[in-house]
Amino acid sequence: MVETNNIATQVFRFFLLVAIQLLVISNIHLFGYSSPYIYLLFIIGFPLNTNKSLLIFLGFILGLCIDIWSNSGGVHAGATVLVAYLRPLLLKFSFGVSYEHNNIKFTQAEVRQQILYLLSMVFIHHFVLFLLENFSTKLLLQTIQSTIITSIFSSILIYCIIILFSRIPKR
């Protein structure tokens, strides 16, 4: 059973990331391409010891909130559900035995492992997002270009947020 404090923290993180994404980050456009997507941080940082089905459901709700606000027809929901589903595989791929023993501390892991996990989550999310958004083989080059540029920008922003908040002392 998840403790009440942890549930409240996750609910707060969910709404805070959605609000920041929709009210601030969505207004940033890099090189005329799409905005970075920091709401993915909710899935990236979700506690390991919780139900995986719950994470997939919350990923759907998270993407749906972004879709409703931005009138994007379900592309965010599709991309977030996929990365929520693939998260255990990507954790195992990035952290190996540490994931199997359930003792991953992201900020204490090797930088290589942190970046591998973060980039794989962000790249897969963005590729699926832009693929669903463009939905055309004629726009494949544009899809790949948007994915690469936005993934780099989003990953840098997410990593900076993780580092910033890991340095804040916890009570």
Protein Blocks (a to p, Z undefined) as FASTA:
>chain_A
ZZfklmmmmmmmmmmmmmmmmmmmmmpcgehiacddfklmmmmmgcfkbcfklmmmmmmm
mmmmmmmmnonoommmmmmmmmmmmmmmmmmmmnommmmnopacfklmcfklmmmmmmmm
mmmmmmmmmmmmnopaklmmmmmmmmmmmmmmmmmmmmmmmmmmmmpccZZ
